[in-house]
């Protein structure tokens, strides 16, 4: 049943019988003010009538509830958006296309080459980004990732990390550095550099030996790296890609991390994006049902062990967006800037469409701001008719740009279905730990 007047106010009715087996088996969700509550059909109809102003209300508390749900000035969540490349607080840097792994699901495998950034290009990007005249914020974030494997361009990476420290000190800006690596390469010099400059490390690692060796390789070397990083006190996250091979083993993965790698602070378990794996509707639906079931079991175990387990959907539910992501200021090895780090090589057919800037031979950053504007205004909730009445429109933002292009419409609908189901269960769980329904 539709409630158009509540929907007009971005207040959504969510059937949740699977997760709330009781008389109040429906959720009322107001994403813009962060309210979620259990309601009965009578509650909903009263609120719909109040929103429509159909009749004089006999119960003034109904109007009061509606006012709370709609009061953006008092309870509204802020919406972060970017309208120009100069507004970004996070810079992604892909130092190279070089890699010593052949991961089964790698999004950039077709772009492998010996191409890497020059120190001059990297310095130019850092001078632009870490500049107190560019932005008033005193806290910025820089993430080095692949592309290829960043540590295989160690001299360039070391230069970048040390220069960030020098530049940030001069500009009186706090910069958090994150490095995403495969964990197979770790020298004593690297370890010392990470400790000295407080570099946060995220290791792409499948946790279970047979899965790691089948999908990525080098299990023992990665374990040794994690042990050394942990012993040195480096902040560590593990990101495991969830595929059909390990989707039913997430609880086992959490337990293995806790037992074997207690120094890892947080776990990231996201489902893989791969049009070759997910090309049949029922197989895709089956995978995502398993993902939801086993992710929440793993989440319960992680919480018992006082560890963080996250995925993109759990992060997005805490955000208010018009677009799935804010786009990116991402520097590629070609010294170009792309809207998405997953589209970063000229071998990708979408590369030309997704790049909007470059570092010219003189070291000047040049942006096509008109093109950037077009890119950042696409793949929003306004571009997909199915988003119009979806309760997740302000959290999902129309879905990931890469998935929207990678998958056919039938598979995208399956993923939307999963996203709604997963988020409904997450909202029920949040409601269980919230006060007065405000999350």
C-alpha positions in Angstrom: 0.0 0.0 0.0 1.3 3.4 -0.9 1.4 6.5 1.3 2.1 9.3 -1.1 1.8 12.2 1.4 4.3 10.6 3.8 6.6 9.8 0.9 6.4 13.4 -0.3 8.0 14.3 3.1 10.6 11.6 2.6 9.0 9.4 5.3 8.8 5.8 4.2 6.8 2.7 5.2 8.9 -0.4 5.2 7.4 -3.9 5.6 9.6 -5.8 8.0 7.7 -9.0 8.9 10.8 -11.1 8.4 12.7 -9.2 11.0 9.9 -8.0 13.3 7.5 -11.0 13.8 5.0 -9.1 15.9 1.9 -6.9 15.6 4.3 -3.9 14.9 6.0 -5.6 12.0 6.3 -2.4 10.0 9.0 0.3 10.1 8.5 4.0 9.6 11.7 5.5 8.4 12.6 9.2 8.0 16.2 9.2 6.6 16.5 13.0 6.5 16.0 13.3 10.2 17.4 9.9 11.2 14.2 8.5 12.8 13.0 4.9 12.5 10.2 3.4 14.6 8.0 0.4 14.7 4.4 1.2 13.8 1.0 -0.4 13.3 -1.3 0.0 10.2 -3.4 2.4 12.3 -0.4 4.5 13.2 0.6 4.8 9.6 -2.8 5.8 8.4 -3.1 8.5 11.1 0.3 9.9 10.1 -0.7 9.8 6.4 -3.9 11.7 7.1 -2.0 14.2 9.1 0.5 14.7 6.2 -2.4 15.0 3.8 -4.3 17.3 6.2 -7.4 15.2 5.3 -9.2 15.6 8.6 -8.9 17.3 11.9 -6.8 15.3 14.2 -8.4 14.0 17.4 -5.0 13.0 18.8 -2.5 15.9 18.9 0.4 13.5 19.5 0.0 12.3 15.9 0.8 15.8 14.6 3.7 16.0 17.1 5.1 12.8 15.8 4.8 14.0 12.2 6.5 17.3 13.2 9.5 15.5 14.7 9.8 13.3 11.6 9.8 16.4 9.3 11.8 18.9 11.5 15.0 19.2 9.5 16.1 22.3 11.4 16.2 20.4 14.7 17.0 16.9 13.7 18.1 17.0 10.1 21.2 15.1 9.0 23.7 17.1 7.0 24.3 16.2 3.3 27.9 16.4 2.1 28.3 17.1 -1.5 31.0 18.2 -3.9 30.5 20.7 -6.7 34.1 21.4 -7.7 37.4 19.3 -7.6 38.8 22.0 -5.3 36.4 21.0 -2.6 37.6 17.5 -1.9 39.1 16.6 1.5 40.3 13.2 0.4 42.8 12.6 -2.4 43.3 9.1 -3.8 46.6 8.3 -5.4 47.4 5.4 -7.7 51.2 5.3 -7.9 51.4 2.6 -10.6 49.8 -0.1 -12.7 52.5 -2.7 -11.6 51.3 -5.7 -9.6 52.8 -9.0 -8.5 49.3 -10.6 -7.9 46.7 -11.9 -10.4 43.6 -11.6 -8.3 40.6 -13.5 -9.9 38.3 -10.5 -9.6 40.7 -7.5 -10.2 39.0 -4.5 -11.8 42.2 -3.1 -13.3 43.9 -6.3 -14.5 43.5 -5.3 -18.2 45.6 -2.1 -17.5 48.8 -3.7 -16.2 52.0 -2.0 -17.4 55.2 -0.5 -15.9 53.7 3.0 -15.9 54.0 5.0 -12.7 53.8 8.5 -11.6 56.9 10.7 -11.5 58.0 12.4 -8.3 57.4 15.7 -9.9 53.8 14.8 -10.8 53.1 13.5 -7.3 54.6 16.6 -5.7 52.5 18.8 -7.9 49.3 17.0 -6.8 50.3 17.2 -3.1 51.2 20.9 -3.3 47.7 21.5 -4.7 45.9 19.3 -2.2 47.7 20.3 1.0 47.2 24.0 0.7 45.6 26.2 3.4 44.6 28.7 0.7 42.7 26.0 -1.2 40.4 25.0 1.7 39.8 26.1 5.2 39.6 22.6 6.7 42.5 21.7 8.9 42.1 18.0 8.5 42.7 16.2 5.1 42.9 12.6 4.0 45.2 10.9 1.5 44.9 7.3 0.4 47.5 5.4 -1.8 46.0 2.4 -3.5 46.1 0.3 -6.7 46.1 0.5 -9.8 48.8 -1.9 -9.2 50.5 -2.7 -5.9 51.8 0.6 -4.4 54.7 -0.9 -2.5 56.3 -2.0 -5.8 57.0 1.7 -6.4 58.6 2.1 -3.0 60.9 5.0 -3.7 58.0 7.0 -5.1 55.7 6.0 -2.3 58.4 6.8 0.4 58.9 10.2 -1.2 55.1 10.8 -1.2 54.7 9.8 2.5 57.6 11.9 3.7 56.6 14.9 1.6 53.1 14.8 2.9 54.5 15.1 6.4 56.7 18.0 5.4 54.0 19.9 3.5 51.3 19.3 6.1 53.6 20.7 8.8 54.3 23.8 6.8 50.6 24.4 6.0 49.6 23.5 9.6 47.1 20.9 8.3 46.6 17.5 9.8 46.8 14.8 7.1 45.7 11.2 7.7 47.6 8.8 5.4 46.1 5.4 4.5 47.9 2.8 2.4 46.0 0.0 0.7 48.3 -2.9 -0.1 48.2 -6.7 -0.8 50.6 -7.4 2.0 53.1 -9.4 0.1 56.0 -6.8 0.2 57.2 -5.3 3.5 60.8 -4.3 4.1 62.3 -3.0 7.3 62.5 0.5 5.8 58.8 0.4 4.8 57.8 -0.7 8.3 59.9 2.1 9.9 58.4 4.7 7.5 54.8 3.6 8.3 55.5 3.9 12.0 57.3 7.2 11.8 54.6 8.9 9.8 51.6 7.1 11.4 50.4 5.5 8.2 47.2 3.5 8.5 47.4 0.2 6.6 44.5 -1.6 4.9 45.5 -5.0 3.6 43.4 -6.8 1.0 43.4 -10.3 2.4 40.9 -13.2 2.2 41.8 -14.4 5.7 41.3 -18.2 5.1 44.4 -19.8 3.6 42.7 -21.8 0.8 40.6 -18.8 -0.3 43.5 -16.4 -0.2 45.7 -18.8 -2.3 42.9 -19.5 -4.7 41.7 -15.9 -5.3 44.9 -13.8 -4.5 47.9 -16.0 -3.5 50.9 -15.6 -1.1 49.0 -16.4 2.1 52.1 -17.0 4.2 53.9 -13.8 3.1 50.8 -11.8 3.8 50.5 -13.4 7.3 54.1 -12.5 8.0 53.4 -8.9 7.0 50.4 -8.6 9.2 52.3 -10.0 12.2 55.2 -7.5 11.7 52.8 -4.6 11.3 50.8 -5.6 14.3 54.0 -6.0 16.4 55.1 -2.5 15.4 51.8 -1.0 16.5 50.6 0.1 13.0 46.8 0.7 12.7 45.5 -2.2 10.6 42.4 -3.0 8.7 41.7 -6.1 6.6 39.4 -5.9 3.6 38.2 -9.2 2.3 36.4 -9.5 -0.9 33.3 -11.7 -0.6 32.7 -14.0 -3.5 30.7 -17.3 -4.0 33.7 -19.1 -2.6 33.7 -17.5 0.9 30.2 -16.0 1.2 29.1 -18.7 3.7 32.4 -18.5 5.6 32.3 -15.0 7.0 31.8 -16.1 10.6 34.8 -18.4 10.2 36.7 -15.5 8.8 35.9 -13.2 11.8 36.9 -15.9 14.2 40.2 -16.6 12.3 41.0 -12.8 12.4 40.3 -12.7 16.1 42.4 -15.8 16.9 45.2 -15.4 14.4 45.4 -11.7 13.9 44.3 -9.9 17.1 46.1 -6.7 16.1 43.7 -6.0 13.2 41.3 -3.3 14.4 38.6 -3.5 11.8 37.2 -5.8 9.1 35.7 -4.8 5.8 33.7 -7.5 4.0 32.1 -6.2 0.7 30.6 -8.4 -2.0 32.6 -8.5 -5.2 31.5 -6.6 -8.3 32.0 -8.9 -11.3 29.8 -9.2 -14.4 31.2 -12.6 -15.2 30.3 -14.1 -11.8 26.9 -12.3 -11.6 25.2 -12.8 -15.0 22.2 -15.0 -14.0 19.4 -13.6 -11.9 18.7 -16.5 -9.6 22.4 -17.2 -8.9 23.0 -13.6 -8.1 19.9 -13.5 -5.8 21.1 -16.6 -4.1 24.5 -15.1 -3.5 23.2 -11.9 -2.0 20.8 -13.8 0.3 23.7 -15.8 1.6 25.7 -12.6 1.9 23.1 -10.9 4.1 22.5 -14.0 6.3 26.2 -14.7 6.9 27.3 -11.0 7.2 24.9 -10.4 10.1 26.1 -13.6 11.9 29.7 -12.4 11.4 28.7 -8.9 12.6 27.3 -10.4 15.9 30.5 -12.3 16.5 32.7 -9.3 15.7 30.8 -7.2 18.2 31.2 -9.9 20.9 34.9 -9.6 20.3 34.8 -5.8 20.3 35.9 -5.5 16.7 34.4 -3.5 13.9 32.9 -5.2 10.9 31.7 -3.0 8.1 30.6 -3.0 4.5 29.6 -0.3 2.1 25.9 -0.6 2.8 26.4 -0.2 6.6 28.5 2.9 6.0 26.0 4.4 3.5 23.1 4.0 5.8 24.7 6.6 8.1 25.0 9.2 5.2 22.6 11.4 3.4 23.5 11.7 -0.3 22.1 12.5 -3.7 24.7 10.2 -5.3 26.1 6.9 -4.1 29.5 8.4 -3.6 30.8 12.0 -3.8 33.0 11.2 -6.8 36.7 11.3 -6.3 39.8 13.4 -6.7 41.8 10.4 -7.9 45.3 10.8 -9.4 46.2 8.0 -11.8 49.6 6.8 -13.0 48.9 8.8 -16.2 48.9 12.0 -14.2 45.2 12.4 -14.9 42.3 12.7 -12.5 39.4 10.3 -12.6 36.0 10.4 -10.9 36.4 6.8 -9.8 39.6 4.9 -8.9 38.1 1.8 -10.5 38.2 3.5 -13.8 41.8 4.5 -13.9 43.6 3.0 -16.9 43.4 3.9 -20.6 42.6 0.2 -21.2 39.2 0.7 -19.6 36.7 1.8 -22.2 35.2 4.3 -19.8 38.5 6.0 -19.0 38.1 9.0 -21.3 34.5 9.6 -20.1 35.5 9.4 -16.4 38.7 11.6 -16.4 38.3 15.3 -15.9 41.7 16.7 -15.2 45.5 16.3 -15.6 48.8 17.6 -14.5 50.4 19.4 -17.4 54.1 19.4 -18.3 54.7 22.5 -16.3 53.3 20.8 -13.1 50.0 22.7 -13.2 46.8 21.0 -12.3 44.2 21.6 -15.0 40.5 20.6 -14.5 37.7 20.5 -16.9 35.1 21.8 -14.5 32.3 21.6 -16.9 33.0 17.9 -17.4 33.4 17.3 -13.7 30.0 18.9 -13.1 28.4 16.6 -15.7 30.0 13.6 -14.1 29.0 14.5 -10.5 25.4 15.1 -11.6 25.0 11.7 -13.1 24.2 8.4 -11.4 22.0 10.2 -8.8 18.6 9.4 -7.4 17.1 11.5 -10.1 18.5 9.2 -12.9 16.8 6.0 -11.8 12.9 6.0 -11.8 13.0 3.1 -9.3 14.6 5.5 -6.7 11.6 7.8 -6.7 9.6 6.0 -4.0 12.5 3.8 -2.6 13.1 4.3 1.2 16.8 4.1 0.6 17.0 6.9 -2.0 18.8 9.3 0.4 21.2 6.7 1.6 21.9 4.7 -1.5 22.0 7.6 -3.9 21.0 5.7 -7.0 23.7 3.0 -6.7 27.4 2.6 -7.5 28.4 4.1 -10.9 30.5 1.1 -11.6 27.8 -1.4 -10.8 25.3 0.6 -12.8 27.5 0.2 -15.9 28.9 -3.3 -15.1 25.6 -5.1 -14.8 22.5 -5.5 -17.0 19.1 -4.1 -15.8 18.0 -7.5 -14.4 21.1 -7.9 -12.2 20.8 -4.3 -11.0 17.2 -5.0 -9.9 18.4 -8.0 -7.9 21.1 -5.9 -6.3 18.5 -3.2 -5.4 16.3 -5.9 -3.9 19.2 -7.1 -1.8 20.1 -3.5 -0.8 16.6 -2.9 0.5 16.5 -6.2 2.4 19.9 -5.8 3.9 19.2 -2.2 5.0 15.8 -3.1 6.5 17.5 -5.7 8.7 20.2 -3.1 9.6 17.5 -0.5 10.5 15.8 -3.0 12.8 19.1 -3.7 14.5 19.8 0.0 14.8 16.4 0.6 16.3 17.1 -2.1 18.9 20.1 -0.1 20.2 18.7 3.5 19.7 16.9 5.8 22.0 13.4 7.0 21.1 13.9 5.8 17.5 16.5 8.3 16.6 19.5 6.8 14.9 
